[in-house]
Amino acid sequence: MLFYITMAPFCLSATLTRQNIREIVRPMITYDKLYLGGRWIAPANPELLEIRSPHDRRLLGLAAQGTPADIDLAVSAAREAFDHGPWPRMTPEARQEVVARFTKLRGERADDAAALISAENGAPLWFTKWGAPALDRQAEAYLDAAKNFGWEETLPSKAVVRREPIGVVAAVIPWNSPYMAATVKMIPALLAGCTVVLKASPENSLSILRLGESFTEAGFPEGVVSIIPADRETSEHLVAHPGVDKIAFTGSTAAGRRIAAIAGEQLKRVSLELGGKSASIILEDADLAAVTEGLKFASFANNAENCQAHTRILAPRSRYDEIVDALKTLVESLKVGDPADPETFIGPMIRADQQQRVQNYIRLGLDEGARLVTGGPETPEGLEGGFYVKPTLFADVDNKMRIAQEEIFGPVLVVIPYEDEDEAVRIANDSPYGLGGGVWTTDAGHGMEIARRMATGGVRINAAPPVFDGPFGGYKNSGIGRENGTVGLTEYVEHKTIAV
């Protein structure tokens, strides 16, 4: 049977201490079943995976893991629900009601989820708490798009254009922001009338399986939703499954290429949100205090394990030393430590191999001749029991260096000088990626001119907050397709023209 100990909800406040939070996440949680087609079912492999904290390696819980046999069962349920069940045949308004109930239930459990995700993947609590209202805004944008979507329209020719659900969707997500990555795919797919098999990373097994409770209470019909934590081999079985009509993936560019190849062979619909190496251009007139405050979040949020993190900082030579000094002060001010501590800004990397990867990139930067301003490849003193990395700043970086071209996925910033704005734009665009970016200026109109020239899917001027009614996605190696709002909803429909 399914068994777990529910953690008491809490609110982050001035009186909440790290010990309070530790007490919340202390009880061990066990999920010995998978959420398959809306039912809790024993997995084909009864062995449970230990989920351990990246902060101190303590045992958080045990969770069932999916195998190809479980994928087959989930896809079969999804196929049956799509081909013969009520969900695709309900009115868009009826589906919207169910999705709205789910988002409400998820929101009511947001504090629980924030503490659990933070414990699982090392994201600091301030970030996982921030994610709750962001998820609400994202869901509202999708629901607004669905209400105003042209599900069926008549053209001047009298032909009828219908937008119908694609079918069974395989949603494959990474570990760094599990709820955001899951719902940015599942909500539009479900609003469109698709059925969904969600494949999550093993590291997030506890928090992602907990979502099943909200899906059940929201009233989704049997077969519509499955949630399966599993390894990469099982992921490939899912995306290659003949019963899947559409693949929605967030993850590395290398994995995205493999998925795109599989989708191409089978002519499946596919959307890919992949890696990034976002450039942030500081113009000569920028307010440096605002820049450093904004980059604190744009560059280091979620431990910088964030595909759109601003990790290439382009600085004008006329203010270069001043900017490097300000960034040094910023980086050295970031508190590194226990992610459950409300004062922590940067927690541990997710795994030992990710810690080693980031530290190896720091060593590579030294070998390439970049100037180490602060940080370094050593594990922070006193945090050797977890997968910690020192926030690191390099200056005098050439954009051709690997630390400027490759996604590090950790708290490492590189500062690259430029002579004029034309060169700044050339450097920003000289990247295999094109996911995010930034412009810093006291002249918003001029910032818009620079933003229009950047070859990237999104640009934030002066750390403007993220929007969820506009499309999100990347150019070049950063992906295919878009998420959020009306454009994101369109990724899950087929267009049919009926000539009368």
Secondary structure, DSSP 8 states (H G I E B T S, - for coil): -------------TT--HHHHHHHH-S-EEE-SEEETTEEE--SS---EEEE-TTT--EEEEE----HHHHHHHHHHHHHHHHHSSGGGS-HHHHHHHHHHHHHHHHHTHHHHHHHHHHHH---HHHHHHHHHHHHHHHHHHHHHHHT--SEEE-TTS-EEEEEE--EEEEE--SSSHHHHHHHHHHHHHHHT-EEEEEE-GGGHHHHHHHHHHHHHHT--TTSEEEEE--HHHHHHHHT-TT--EEEEES-HHHHHHHHHHHHHHT-EEEEE----EEEEE-TT--HHHHHHHHHHHHHGGGG--TT-EEEEEEEGGGHHHHHHHHHHHHHH--BS-TTSTT-SB---SSHHHHHHHHHHHHHHHHHT-EEEE--SS--TT-TTTT----EEEES--TTSHHHHS---SSEEEEEEESSHHHHHHHHH-SSEES-EEEE-S-HHHHHHHHHHS-SS--EETT----SSS-B--EETTEES-BSHHHHHHTTEEEEEE--
